[in-house]
Structure formats: C-alpha cells, structure tokens
Amino acid sequence: TMDSARFPGLFLLLFFFRDSTAVVAAGISSTTNGDQEWRSATATYTRGTATATGGGQAGACGFGELSESDYGFNSVGVSSALFERGSACGGCFELRCVDHIRWCLNGSPSLVVTATDFCAPNYGLPGDYGGWCNYPREHFEMSESAFLHIAKTTADVIPVQYRRKGGMRFTMTGKSYFYQVLITNVGSDGEVAAVKVKGSRTGWIPMGRNWGQNWQCDADLRGQPLSFEVTSGRGRTTTSYNVAPWNWQFGQTFEGKQFLP
C-alpha cells in the first residue's frame, strides 16, 4: 500500500460503477457506445483517503469543485504516460484486476473511472517502487475505497487491464447569454483543438477555449436542441447531432459520439 504523503500530485479521477444506475444517477444521457480494446497497466492505492489526494479539488482540467459534482468522492490517479498521450482530462476508463489469484477479487469485477487531473513523475524513485507515474509506465494510483472494488487490501502493486469507456460527454454550464460546455471523455489523442455548437435556430458557432476542456461562446442557446462538432489535435472531426434536447438545463451532462479508434 502507498502513503499519500510520499506520493503527492496524483491524478484525480472519479469512478462510476459498471451498473447503468450510476450513470443515470449522474444525470448523463447516453447515445453511443465507444468502448475500446483492453490494455495492460498496474495499480496501487493510497491508504485511508476517500480520494487519491484526500479531498475535492478543481484540478487542471477545469472540472470545478469535485466534492460538489455528480461524480462523487472516490478517485484514482493515472501516470504521466497516459496524460501526455492526451487521455487524462475527462477520460473515462474501465479497470479490472487480472492475472493475480491472491490479490484480485473473484471474477475480476470492474469499475469505471474519470480523469480530472494529472500525476507528476518522481524520478527520484525507481519505477518498480514508488515511481509508479514515471514515464513510460501506464499506472493507476487509486483511493483505498475504489481499490477495494477490484482487489484485496493485502495487495501492493497489482496488474490491471483498462479501456476507454463510452462516448464524449458534454456538461452544460454558463448563464443566459454566456454559454459554456465542459467536454470530457475525448478519444483519439484526447486533445480538443476546436469546438462548434449549433442550436435549432442558429448556424454553427465557433467556440473559444476558456480553461482546460471548457469551451465558451456569447450566445443564448436556451430552449433549443444542441449539436456539437469536435475536432481533435490530429485534425479528426466528429459531429454529435441533437445531443442535448430543447429543454436542457445548466449542470446537465449528455453523451455524444466518440472518435473511432
């Protein structure tokens, strides 16, 4: 097990259980399934905290106060290799413990986590002891509560498999004539380079980056269904039509299409 004082700066991620009821409770409307192939990684946990860093924090991705969000308190962290590949901000990943009969729970149950921050590497420690987030390791640092859903507390470093889960998510924020959307769980290279929004009474409106994955425009889009065009850092574009219904409300989250692998 890991001591949180020894491993600061962990990525914050928030987990959803595999059951669809957790998604419904978070107020997310799903329109597509963007699950990708399983990949190998490792995982550890920080003892005695509800989250990987022990509290709700805004993080580098612009999520706001996590303790007040619909995602909940339990969190995990991912290594710098995942972040540098653009997979961190808002990325949803399904995790399961594998290939260790003493440490993995029976049946290898899985859970889904959402990244909201980053974990700095610690090159003062070796990658196999303490330097879990050192490049090029693919590693998840989990809270104790999240870890217990896939493995036993007697475990130390466990082998896991992970895959990206679901489509892009659009969280409506802003007020009146200032419209803002938080875009999460972005596939491809994970980087959002450009965003456009379209209402039923407007054309395509280019949006500007506010902070992290928050994008904004000066328009009143209330009372109309919304579509989004998202372009990745590699120039790939995907369009999610009518993701939000005409009666959407600020604070709601909707799920759209995902970049194909």
Accessible surface in RSA format (square Angstrom, percent):
REM  Atomic radii and reference values for relative SASA: ProtOr
REM  Chains: A
REM  Algorithm: Lee & Richards
REM  Probe-radius: 1.40
REM  Slices: 20
REM RES _ NUM      All-atoms   Total-Side   Main-Chain    Non-polar    All polar
REM                ABS   REL    ABS   REL    ABS   REL    ABS   REL    ABS   REL
RES THR A   1    54.14  38.5  23.35  23.7  30.79  73.4   5.10   6.9  49.03  74.1
RES MET A   2     9.16   4.7   7.60   5.0   1.56   3.7   7.76   6.6   1.39   1.8
RES ASP A   3    74.42  52.1  67.10  66.8   7.32  17.3  21.40  50.4  53.02  52.9
RES SER A   4    44.32  37.5  35.41  47.3   8.92  20.5  10.64  22.6  33.69  47.2
RES ALA A   5    87.31  80.3  53.50  82.6  33.82  76.9  65.15  91.8  22.16  58.7
RES ARG A   6   105.17  44.2  90.62  46.2  14.55  34.6  49.35  67.4  55.82  33.8
RES PHE A   7    14.50   7.3  10.09   6.3   4.41  11.5  13.35   8.1   1.14   3.3
RES PRO A   8   100.00  72.9  84.47  77.0  15.53  56.4  91.82  75.8   8.18  50.8
RES GLY A   9    43.31  53.4   0.00   N/A  43.31  53.4  35.61  97.7   7.70  17.3
RES LEU A  10     9.85   5.5   6.47   4.6   3.38   8.5   6.47   4.5   3.38   9.1
RES PHE A  11     0.11   0.1   0.11   0.1   0.00   0.0   0.11   0.1   0.00   0.0
RES LEU A  12     1.77   1.0   1.77   1.3   0.00   0.0   1.77   1.2   0.00   0.0
RES LEU A  13     0.00   0.0   0.00   0.0   0.00   0.0   0.00   0.0   0.00   0.0
RES LEU A  14     1.88   1.0   1.88   1.3   0.00   0.0   1.88   1.3   0.00   0.0
RES PHE A  15    16.70   8.4   8.13   5.0   8.57  22.3   8.22   5.0   8.48  24.3
RES PHE A  16     9.86   4.9   7.59   4.7   2.27   5.9   9.86   6.0   0.00   0.0
RES PHE A  17    85.93  43.0  83.77  51.9   2.16   5.6  83.77  50.8   2.16   6.2
RES ARG A  18   143.72  60.3 119.73  61.0  23.99  57.1  37.33  51.0 106.39  64.5
RES ASP A  19    93.80  65.7  87.82  87.4   5.97  14.1  17.46  41.1  76.34  76.1
RES SER A  20    82.18  69.4  73.56  98.2   8.62  19.8  44.89  95.6  37.28  52.2
RES THR A  21    97.62  69.4  93.03  94.3   4.58  10.9  77.85 104.6  19.76  29.9
RES ALA A  22    23.50  21.6  13.40  20.7  10.10  23.0  20.75  29.2   2.76   7.3
RES VAL A  23    35.01  23.0  35.01  31.7   0.00   0.0  35.01  30.4   0.00   0.0
RES VAL A  24   111.16  73.1  99.99  90.5  11.17  26.9 102.13  88.7   9.04  24.5
RES ALA A  25    87.05  80.0  49.25  76.0  37.81  86.0  60.99  85.9  26.06  69.0
RES ALA A  26     6.35   5.8   1.53   2.4   4.81  10.9   2.58   3.6   3.77  10.0
RES GLY A  27    42.95  53.0   0.00   N/A  42.95  53.0  36.13  99.2   6.82  15.3
RES ILE A  28    14.05   8.0   1.35   1.0  12.70  30.6   2.36   1.7  11.69  31.7
RES SER A  29    51.01  43.1  42.81  57.1   8.20  18.9  24.39  51.9  26.62  37.3
RES SER A  30    71.87  60.7  41.26  55.1  30.61  70.5  25.95  55.3  45.92  64.3
RES THR A  31    85.03  60.5  46.38  47.0  38.65  92.1  53.72  72.2  31.31  47.3
RES THR A  32    46.51  33.1  29.14  29.5  17.37  41.4  16.48  22.1  30.04  45.4
RES ASN A  33   115.20  79.4  85.48  82.6  29.72  71.6  34.51  83.0  80.69  78.0
RES GLY A  34    12.53  15.5   0.00   N/A  12.53  15.5  11.15  30.6   1.38   3.1
RES ASP A  35    46.88  32.8  21.89  21.8  25.00  59.1  12.22  28.8  34.67  34.6
RES GLN A  36    46.54  26.0  37.50  27.4   9.05  21.5  13.61  29.0  32.93  25.0
RES GLU A  37   149.01  85.6 141.75 107.2   7.26  17.3  62.55 121.0  86.47  70.6
RES TRP A  38    64.79  26.0  41.24  20.0  23.55  55.3  32.45  17.3  32.34  52.5
RES ARG A  39   119.68  50.3 112.45  57.3   7.23  17.2  43.08  58.9  76.60  46.4
RES SER A  40    87.78  74.2  71.22  95.0  16.55  38.1  40.10  85.4  47.67  66.8
RES ALA A  41    12.80  11.8   0.00   0.0  12.80  29.1   7.78  11.0   5.02  13.3
RES THR A  42    34.61  24.6  34.61  35.1   0.00   0.0  34.08  45.8   0.54   0.8
RES ALA A  43     0.00   0.0   0.00   0.0   0.00   0.0   0.00   0.0   0.00   0.0
RES THR A  44     0.00   0.0   0.00   0.0   0.00   0.0   0.00   0.0   0.00   0.0
RES TYR A  45     0.00   0.0   0.00   0.0   0.00   0.0   0.00   0.0   0.00   0.0
RES THR A  46     0.38   0.3   0.38   0.4   0.00   0.0   0.00   0.0   0.38   0.6
RES ARG A  47   134.87  56.6 122.03  62.2  12.84  30.6  53.30  72.9  81.56  49.4
RES GLY A  48    63.95  78.9   0.00   N/A  63.95  78.9  33.29  91.4  30.65  68.7
RES THR A  49    32.67  23.2  20.70  21.0  11.97  28.5  28.26  38.0   4.41   6.7
RES ALA A  50    56.17  51.6  44.46  68.6  11.71  26.6  48.41  68.2   7.76  20.6
RES THR A  51     6.07   4.3   6.06   6.1   0.02   0.0   6.06   8.1   0.02   0.0
RES ALA A  52     0.71   0.7   0.00   0.0   0.71   1.6   0.00   0.0   0.71   1.9
RES THR A  53    47.16  33.5  18.73  19.0  28.44  67.8  23.70  31.8  23.47  35.5
RES GLY A  54    46.62  57.5   0.00   N/A  46.62  57.5  11.60  31.8  35.02  78.4
RES GLY A  55    26.96  33.2   0.00   N/A  26.96  33.2  26.41  72.5   0.55   1.2
RES GLY A  56    24.06  29.7   0.00   N/A  24.06  29.7   2.43   6.7  21.63  48.4
RES GLN A  57    86.49  48.4  83.05  60.7   3.43   8.2  27.67  58.9  58.82  44.6
RES ALA A  58    52.50  48.3  47.02  72.6   5.48  12.5  47.02  66.2   5.48  14.5
RES GLY A  59    21.35  26.3   0.00   N/A  21.35  26.3   6.88  18.9  14.48  32.4
RES ALA A  60    39.90  36.7  24.04  37.1  15.85  36.1  28.23  39.8  11.67  30.9
RES CYS A  61     0.00   0.0   0.00   0.0   0.00   0.0   0.00   0.0   0.00   0.0
RES GLY A  62    15.22  18.8   0.00   N/A  15.22  18.8   6.02  16.5   9.20  20.6
RES PHE A  63    22.80  11.4   1.96   1.2  20.83  54.2   2.88   1.7  19.92  57.0
RES GLY A  64    34.63  42.7   0.00   N/A  34.63  42.7  33.30  91.4   1.32   3.0
RES GLU A  65    78.14  44.9  63.39  48.0  14.75  35.1  27.58  53.4  50.56  41.3
RES LEU A  66     4.93   2.7   4.64   3.3   0.29   0.7   4.72   3.3   0.21   0.6
RES SER A  67    41.04  34.7  24.13  32.2  16.90  38.9  13.25  28.2  27.79  38.9
RES GLU A  68   144.66  83.1 109.29  82.7  35.37  84.2  44.04  85.2 100.62  82.2
RES SER A  69    36.18  30.6  13.55  18.1  22.63  52.1  23.00  49.0  13.17  18.5
RES ASP A  70    99.91  70.0  71.82  71.5  28.09  66.4  15.63  36.8  84.29  84.1
RES TYR A  71    29.63  13.8  19.21  10.9  10.42  27.1  16.84  12.7  12.79  15.8
RES GLY A  72    29.17  36.0   0.00   N/A  29.17  36.0  28.64  78.6   0.54   1.2
RES PHE A  73   115.09  57.6 108.72  67.3   6.37  16.6 110.66  67.1   4.43  12.7
RES ASN A  74    37.98  26.2  34.96  33.8   3.02   7.3   2.26   5.4  35.72  34.5
RES SER A  75     0.06   0.1   0.06   0.1   0.00   0.0   0.06   0.1   0.00   0.0
RES VAL A  76     0.00   0.0   0.00   0.0   0.00   0.0   0.00   0.0   0.00   0.0
RES GLY A  77     0.16   0.2   0.00   N/A   0.16   0.2   0.16   0.4   0.00   0.0
RES VAL A  78     0.17   0.1   0.15   0.1   0.02   0.1   0.17   0.2   0.00   0.0
RES SER A  79     0.00   0.0   0.00   0.0   0.00   0.0   0.00   0.0   0.00   0.0
RES SER A  80     7.53   6.4   7.14   9.5   0.40   0.9   7.32  15.6   0.22   0.3
RES ALA A  81     7.84   7.2   4.09   6.3   3.75   8.5   4.09   5.8   3.75   9.9
RES LEU A  82     0.48   0.3   0.48   0.3   0.00   0.0   0.48   0.3   0.00   0.0
RES PHE A  83    68.93  34.5  62.85  38.9   6.08  15.8  62.85  38.1   6.08  17.4
RES GLU A  84   119.70  68.7  82.58  62.5  37.11  88.4  42.17  81.6  77.52  63.3
RES ARG A  85    93.34  39.2  81.34  41.5  12.00  28.6  61.93  84.6  31.41  19.0
RES GLY A  86    23.07  28.5   0.00   N/A  23.07  28.5  19.04  52.2   4.04   9.0
RES SER A  87    12.09  10.2  10.85  14.5   1.24   2.9   1.36   2.9  10.73  15.0
RES ALA A  88     1.63   1.5   0.66   1.0   0.97   2.2   0.91   1.3   0.72   1.9
RES CYS A  89    27.27  20.6  20.82  23.2   6.45  15.2   4.79  12.1  22.47  24.2
RES GLY A  90     0.00   0.0   0.00   N/A   0.00   0.0   0.00   0.0   0.00   0.0
RES GLY A  91     0.75   0.9   0.00   N/A   0.75   0.9   0.75   2.1   0.00   0.0
RES CYS A  92     0.59   0.4   0.59   0.7   0.00   0.0   0.17   0.4   0.42   0.4
RES PHE A  93     5.96   3.0   5.96   3.7   0.00   0.0   5.96   3.6   0.00   0.0
RES GLU A  94     0.26   0.1   0.26   0.2   0.00   0.0   0.00   0.0   0.26   0.2
RES LEU A  95     0.00   0.0   0.00   0.0   0.00   0.0   0.00   0.0   0.00   0.0
RES ARG A  96    67.77  28.5  67.77  34.5   0.00   0.0   5.19   7.1  62.57  37.9
RES CYS A  97     0.00   0.0   0.00   0.0   0.00   0.0   0.00   0.0   0.00   0.0
RES VAL A  98    19.97  13.1  18.68  16.9   1.29   3.1  19.97  17.3   0.00   0.0
RES ASP A  99   134.20  94.0  88.01  87.6  46.19 109.2  38.42  90.4  95.78  95.5
RES HIS A 100    53.56  29.3  45.40  31.6   8.16  20.9  31.25  32.2  22.31  26.0
RES ILE A 101   167.26  95.2 142.68 106.3  24.59  59.3 151.80 109.3  15.47  42.0
RES ARG A 102   170.27  71.5 160.60  81.9   9.67  23.0  56.47  77.2 113.80  69.0
RES TRP A 103    52.15  20.9  52.15  25.2   0.00   0.0  48.26  25.7   3.89   6.3
RES CYS A 104    11.78   8.9   7.72   8.6   4.06   9.6   7.72  19.6   4.06   4.4
RES LEU A 105    53.13  29.6  49.98  35.8   3.15   7.9  50.14  35.2   2.99   8.0
RES ASN A 106   152.80 105.4 126.65 122.4  26.14  62.9  38.84  93.5 113.95 110.1
RES GLY A 107    80.96  99.8   0.00   N/A  80.96  99.8  43.44 119.2  37.52  84.0
RES SER A 108    39.16  33.1  32.18  43.0   6.97  16.1  13.40  28.5  25.76  36.1
RES PRO A 109    49.54  36.1  40.75  37.1   8.79  32.0  49.54  40.9   0.00   0.0
RES SER A 110    13.17  11.1   1.00   1.3  12.17  28.0   1.00   2.1  12.17  17.1
RES LEU A 111     0.26   0.1   0.26   0.2   0.00   0.0   0.26   0.2   0.00   0.0
RES VAL A 112     9.11   6.0   9.11   8.2   0.00   0.0   9.11   7.9   0.00   0.0
RES VAL A 113     0.00   0.0   0.00   0.0   0.00   0.0   0.00   0.0   0.00   0.0
RES THR A 114     1.17   0.8   1.17   1.2   0.00   0.0   1.17   1.6   0.00   0.0
RES ALA A 115     0.00   0.0   0.00   0.0   0.00   0.0   0.00   0.0   0.00   0.0
RES THR A 116     0.00   0.0   0.00   0.0   0.00   0.0   0.00   0.0   0.00   0.0
RES ASP A 117    21.90  15.3  21.90  21.8   0.00   0.0   0.23   0.5  21.67  21.6
RES PHE A 118    90.73  45.4  86.68  53.7   4.05  10.5  86.68  52.6   4.05  11.6
RES CYS A 119     4.09   3.1   2.66   3.0   1.43   3.4   0.10   0.3   3.99   4.3
RES ALA A 120    52.40  48.2  43.27  66.8   9.13  20.8  45.00  63.4   7.40  19.6
RES PRO A 121    50.95  37.1  32.33  29.5  18.62  67.7  32.33  26.7  18.62 115.7
RES ASN A 122    56.12  38.7  51.50  49.8   4.62  11.1  21.16  50.9  34.96  33.8
RES TYR A 123   146.72  68.5 114.60  65.2  32.13  83.6 101.20  76.1  45.52  56.1
RES GLY A 124    71.68  88.4   0.00   N/A  71.68  88.4  38.11 104.6  33.57  75.2
RES LEU A 125    53.81  30.0  50.08  35.8   3.73   9.4  51.74  36.3   2.07   5.6
RES PRO A 126    76.30  55.6  63.34  57.7  12.96  47.1  75.58  62.4   0.72   4.5
RES GLY A 127    24.35  30.0   0.00   N/A  24.35  30.0  13.05  35.8  11.30  25.3
RES ASP A 128   110.61  77.5  91.82  91.4  18.79  44.4  38.94  91.7  71.67  71.5
RES TYR A 129   120.35  56.2 120.35  68.5   0.00   0.0  89.56  67.3  30.79  38.0
RES GLY A 130     3.93   4.9   0.00   N/A   3.93   4.9   0.48   1.3   3.45   7.7
RES GLY A 131     0.52   0.6   0.00   N/A   0.52   0.6   0.52   1.4   0.00   0.0
RES TRP A 132     9.30   3.7   8.79   4.3   0.51   1.2   8.79   4.7   0.51   0.8
RES CYS A 133     9.16   6.9   7.15   8.0   2.00   4.7   3.35   8.5   5.81   6.3
RES ASN A 134    11.08   7.6  11.08  10.7   0.00   0.0   5.97  14.4   5.11   4.9
RES TYR A 135   123.35  57.6 107.24  61.0  16.11  41.9  60.26  45.3  63.09  77.8
RES PRO A 136    97.15  70.8  85.70  78.1  11.45  41.6  85.70  70.8  11.45  71.2
RES ARG A 137    62.86  26.4  55.17  28.1   7.69  18.3  28.26  38.6  34.60  21.0
RES GLU A 138    31.87  18.3  23.37  17.7   8.49  20.2  13.08  25.3  18.78  15.3
RES HIS A 139     0.01   0.0   0.01   0.0   0.00   0.0   0.01   0.0   0.00   0.0
RES PHE A 140     0.00   0.0   0.00   0.0   0.00   0.0   0.00   0.0   0.00   0.0
RES GLU A 141     1.52   0.9   1.51   1.1   0.02   0.0   0.30   0.6   1.22   1.0
RES MET A 142     0.00   0.0   0.00   0.0   0.00   0.0   0.00   0.0   0.00   0.0
RES SER A 143     0.00   0.0   0.00   0.0   0.00   0.0   0.00   0.0   0.00   0.0
RES GLU A 144    34.14  19.6  34.14  25.8   0.00   0.0   8.53  16.5  25.61  20.9
RES SER A 145    35.79  30.2  30.06  40.1   5.73  13.2  33.50  71.3   2.29   3.2
RES ALA A 146     0.00   0.0   0.00   0.0   0.00   0.0   0.00   0.0   0.00   0.0
RES PHE A 147     0.00   0.0   0.00   0.0   0.00   0.0   0.00   0.0   0.00   0.0
RES LEU A 148    79.48  44.3  67.32  48.2  12.16  30.6  67.50  47.4  11.98  32.2
RES HIS A 149    69.55  38.0  61.63  42.8   7.92  20.3  36.34  37.4  33.21  38.6
RES ILE A 150     0.09   0.0   0.09   0.1   0.00   0.0   0.09   0.1   0.00   0.0
RES ALA A 151     0.75   0.7   0.00   0.0   0.75   1.7   0.00   0.0   0.75   2.0
RES LYS A 152    89.17  43.5  85.30  52.3   3.87   9.2  49.94  44.9  39.23  41.8
RES THR A 153    50.91  36.2  45.68  46.3   5.24  12.5  17.56  23.6  33.35  50.4
RES THR A 154   111.95  79.6  82.70  83.8  29.25  69.7  83.46 112.1  28.49  43.1
RES ALA A 155     1.32   1.2   0.00   0.0   1.32   3.0   0.04   0.1   1.28   3.4
RES ASP A 156    54.93  38.5  54.83  54.6   0.10   0.2  17.32  40.8  37.61  37.5
RES VAL A 157    35.88  23.6  28.34  25.7   7.54  18.2  28.34  24.6   7.54  20.4
RES ILE A 158     0.24   0.1   0.00   0.0   0.24   0.6   0.24   0.2   0.00   0.0
RES PRO A 159    40.79  29.7  40.07  36.5   0.72   2.6  40.28  33.3   0.51   3.1
RES VAL A 160     1.35   0.9   0.00   0.0   1.35   3.3   0.00   0.0   1.35   3.7
RES GLN A 161    43.90  24.5  43.90  32.1   0.00   0.0   0.88   1.9  43.02  32.6
RES TYR A 162     4.69   2.2   4.69   2.7   0.00   0.0   4.69   3.5   0.00   0.0
RES ARG A 163    45.12  18.9  43.70  22.3   1.42   3.4   1.42   1.9  43.70  26.5
RES ARG A 164    16.36   6.9  13.05   6.7   3.32   7.9   3.03   4.1  13.33   8.1
RES LYS A 165    47.60  23.2  47.53  29.2   0.08   0.2  31.75  28.6  15.85  16.9
RES GLY A 166     8.65  10.7   0.00   N/A   8.65  10.7   8.65  23.7   0.00   0.0
RES GLY A 167     0.00   0.0   0.00   N/A   0.00   0.0   0.00   0.0   0.00   0.0
RES MET A 168     0.33   0.2   0.33   0.2   0.00   0.0   0.33   0.3   0.00   0.0
RES ARG A 169    13.09   5.5  13.09   6.7   0.00   0.0   0.91   1.3  12.18   7.4
RES PHE A 170     0.29   0.1   0.29   0.2   0.00   0.0   0.29   0.2   0.00   0.0
RES THR A 171    20.07  14.3  20.07  20.4   0.00   0.0  18.62  25.0   1.45   2.2
RES MET A 172     0.00   0.0   0.00   0.0   0.00   0.0   0.00   0.0   0.00   0.0
RES THR A 173    41.60  29.6  39.18  39.7   2.42   5.8  41.60  55.9   0.00   0.0
RES GLY A 174    28.22  34.8   0.00   N/A  28.22  34.8   8.36  22.9  19.86  44.5
RES LYS A 175   158.26  77.2 155.19  95.2   3.07   7.3  97.54  87.8  60.71  64.7
RES SER A 176    39.30  33.2  36.68  49.0   2.62   6.0  24.40  52.0  14.90  20.9
RES TYR A 177   151.55  70.8 148.63  84.6   2.92   7.6 105.68  79.4  45.86  56.5
RES PHE A 178    75.78  37.9  74.55  46.2   1.23   3.2  74.60  45.2   1.18   3.4
RES TYR A 179     1.21   0.6   1.21   0.7   0.00   0.0   1.21   0.9   0.00   0.0
RES GLN A 180    28.03  15.7  28.03  20.5   0.00   0.0   0.00   0.0  28.03  21.3
RES VAL A 181     0.00   0.0   0.00   0.0   0.00   0.0   0.00   0.0   0.00   0.0
RES LEU A 182    12.17   6.8  12.17   8.7   0.00   0.0  12.17   8.6   0.00   0.0
RES ILE A 183     0.00   0.0   0.00   0.0   0.00   0.0   0.00   0.0   0.00   0.0
RES THR A 184     0.92   0.7   0.92   0.9   0.00   0.0   0.08   0.1   0.84   1.3
RES ASN A 185     0.00   0.0   0.00   0.0   0.00   0.0   0.00   0.0   0.00   0.0
RES VAL A 186     2.49   1.6   0.53   0.5   1.96   4.7   0.53   0.5   1.96   5.3
RES GLY A 187     0.22   0.3   0.00   N/A   0.22   0.3   0.22   0.6   0.00   0.0
RES SER A 188    34.17  28.9   0.00   0.0  34.17  78.7   7.64  16.3  26.53  37.2
RES ASP A 189    17.86  12.5  15.61  15.5   2.25   5.3  11.37  26.8   6.50   6.5
RES GLY A 190     5.59   6.9   0.00   N/A   5.59   6.9   0.63   1.7   4.96  11.1
RES GLU A 191    95.19  54.7  90.23  68.3   4.96  11.8  30.26  58.5  64.93  53.0
RES VAL A 192     1.45   1.0   0.02   0.0   1.43   3.4   0.02   0.0   1.43   3.9
RES ALA A 193    52.54  48.3  26.97  41.6  25.57  58.2  30.61  43.1  21.93  58.1
RES ALA A 194    45.88  42.2  43.73  67.5   2.15   4.9  45.77  64.5   0.12   0.3
RES VAL A 195     2.93   1.9   0.00   0.0   2.93   7.1   0.33   0.3   2.60   7.1
RES LYS A 196    78.64  38.4  78.64  48.3   0.00   0.0  28.24  25.4  50.40  53.7
RES VAL A 197     0.00   0.0   0.00   0.0   0.00   0.0   0.00   0.0   0.00   0.0
RES LYS A 198    65.53  32.0  64.45  39.5   1.08   2.6  34.62  31.2  30.91  32.9
RES GLY A 199     1.30   1.6   0.00   N/A   1.30   1.6   1.17   3.2   0.13   0.3
RES SER A 200    69.79  59.0  33.12  44.2  36.67  84.5  34.69  73.9  35.10  49.2
RES ARG A 201   161.65  67.9 126.85  64.7  34.80  82.8  73.85 100.9  87.80  53.2
RES THR A 202    41.39  29.4  24.50  24.8  16.90  40.3  34.57  46.4   6.82  10.3
RES GLY A 203    48.06  59.3   0.00   N/A  48.06  59.3  33.76  92.7  14.30  32.0
RES TRP A 204    84.08  33.7  59.51  28.8  24.57  57.7  39.24  20.9  44.84  72.7
RES ILE A 205    41.96  23.9  41.25  30.7   0.71   1.7  41.96  30.2   0.00   0.0
RES PRO A 206    95.71  69.8  83.37  76.0  12.34  44.9  83.47  68.9  12.25  76.1
RES MET A 207    15.14   7.8   0.00   0.0  15.14  36.0   1.74   1.5  13.40  17.8
RES GLY A 208    38.67  47.7   0.00   N/A  38.67  47.7  33.85  92.9   4.82  10.8
RES ARG A 209   121.67  51.1  88.90  45.3  32.77  78.0  43.93  60.0  77.74  47.1
RES ASN A 210    75.38  52.0  45.85  44.3  29.53  71.1   5.16  12.4  70.23  67.9
RES TRP A 211   148.33  59.5 146.21  70.8   2.12   5.0 141.11  75.2   7.22  11.7
RES GLY A 212    21.58  26.6   0.00   N/A  21.58  26.6  15.67  43.0   5.92  13.3
RES GLN A 213    11.58   6.5  11.58   8.5   0.00   0.0   4.35   9.3   7.23   5.5
RES ASN A 214    11.37   7.8  11.37  11.0   0.00   0.0   0.48   1.2  10.89  10.5
RES TRP A 215    10.91   4.4  10.91   5.3   0.00   0.0  10.91   5.8   0.00   0.0
RES GLN A 216    52.21  29.2  50.37  36.8   1.84   4.4   4.69  10.0  47.52  36.0
RES CYS A 217    12.43   9.4   4.12   4.6   8.31  19.5  12.43  31.5   0.00   0.0
RES ASP A 218   125.87  88.2  92.99  92.6  32.88  77.7  33.92  79.8  91.95  91.7
RES ALA A 219    17.60  16.2  12.54  19.3   5.06  11.5  17.60  24.8   0.00   0.0
RES ASP A 220    45.63  32.0  27.35  27.2  18.28  43.2  10.46  24.6  35.16  35.1
RES LEU A 221     1.71   1.0   0.30   0.2   1.41   3.5   0.30   0.2   1.41   3.8
RES ARG A 222   112.13  47.1 105.10  53.6   7.03  16.7  39.68  54.2  72.45  43.9
RES GLY A 223    40.61  50.1   0.00   N/A  40.61  50.1  23.77  65.2  16.85  37.7
RES GLN A 224     3.66   2.0   3.43   2.5   0.23   0.5   0.23   0.5   3.43   2.6
RES PRO A 225    36.79  26.8  34.99  31.9   1.80   6.5  34.99  28.9   1.80  11.2
RES LEU A 226     0.00   0.0   0.00   0.0   0.00   0.0   0.00   0.0   0.00   0.0
RES SER A 227     6.39   5.4   6.39   8.5   0.00   0.0   0.00   0.0   6.39   9.0
RES PHE A 228     0.49   0.2   0.00   0.0   0.49   1.3   0.00   0.0   0.49   1.4
RES GLU A 229    40.87  23.5  40.05  30.3   0.82   1.9   0.66   1.3  40.21  32.8
RES VAL A 230     0.96   0.6   0.96   0.9   0.00   0.0   0.96   0.8   0.00   0.0
RES THR A 231    29.02  20.6  29.02  29.4   0.00   0.0  18.86  25.3  10.15  15.3
RES SER A 232     1.06   0.9   0.00   0.0   1.06   2.4   0.00   0.0   1.06   1.5
RES GLY A 233    37.19  45.9   0.00   N/A  37.19  45.9   3.28   9.0  33.92  76.0
RES ARG A 234   163.88  68.8 128.15  65.3  35.73  85.1  48.96  66.9 114.92  69.6
RES GLY A 235    53.86  66.4   0.00   N/A  53.86  66.4  28.25  77.5  25.61  57.4
RES ARG A 236    85.37  35.8  79.25  40.4   6.13  14.6  44.41  60.7  40.96  24.8
RES THR A 237    74.26  52.8  40.02  40.6  34.24  81.6  27.91  37.5  46.36  70.1
RES THR A 238    19.78  14.1  13.53  13.7   6.25  14.9  11.65  15.6   8.13  12.3
RES THR A 239    26.80  19.1  20.53  20.8   6.28  15.0   7.75  10.4  19.05  28.8
RES SER A 240     3.65   3.1   2.40   3.2   1.25   2.9   2.48   5.3   1.17   1.6
RES TYR A 241   144.90  67.6 123.91  70.5  20.98  54.6  85.75  64.4  59.14  72.9
RES ASN A 242   101.96  70.3  84.01  81.2  17.95  43.2  20.31  48.9  81.65  78.9
RES VAL A 243     9.21   6.1   2.30   2.1   6.92  16.7   2.88   2.5   6.33  17.2
RES ALA A 244     0.00   0.0   0.00   0.0   0.00   0.0   0.00   0.0   0.00   0.0
RES PRO A 245    58.44  42.6  51.16  46.6   7.28  26.5  58.29  48.1   0.15   0.9
RES TRP A 246   162.18  65.1 160.58  77.7   1.60   3.8 134.92  71.9  27.27  44.2
RES ASN A 247    77.25  53.3  66.91  64.7  10.34  24.9  13.91  33.5  63.34  61.2
RES TRP A 248    11.47   4.6   1.69   0.8   9.78  23.0   2.18   1.2   9.29  15.1
RES GLN A 249   111.34  62.3 109.75  80.2   1.59   3.8  37.79  80.4  73.55  55.8
RES PHE A 250    73.61  36.8  49.53  30.7  24.08  62.7  49.78  30.2  23.83  68.2
RES GLY A 251    46.29  57.1   0.00   N/A  46.29  57.1  31.29  85.9  14.99  33.6
RES GLN A 252    71.63  40.1  67.39  49.2   4.24  10.1  21.87  46.6  49.76  37.7
RES THR A 253    11.66   8.3  10.39  10.5   1.26   3.0   0.53   0.7  11.13  16.8
RES PHE A 254    13.69   6.8  13.69   8.5   0.00   0.0  13.69   8.3   0.00   0.0
RES GLU A 255     6.13   3.5   6.07   4.6   0.06   0.2   0.00   0.0   6.13   5.0
RES GLY A 256     0.61   0.8   0.00   N/A   0.61   0.8   0.61   1.7   0.00   0.0
RES LYS A 257   103.86  50.7 103.86  63.7   0.00   0.0  59.77  53.8  44.09  47.0
RES GLN A 258    17.31   9.7   5.95   4.3  11.36  27.0   5.95  12.7  11.36   8.6
RES PHE A 259     6.85   3.4   3.32   2.1   3.53   9.2   5.12   3.1   1.74   5.0
RES LEU A 260   136.57  76.1 134.06  95.9   2.51   6.3 134.31  94.3   2.26   6.1
RES PRO A 261   131.94  96.2  73.04  66.6  58.90 214.1 102.66  84.8  29.28 182.0
END  Absolute sums over single chains surface
CHAIN  1 A    11379.9       8657.0       2722.9       6276.9       5103.0
END  Absolute sums over all chains
TOTAL         11379.9       8657.0       2722.9       6276.9       5103.0
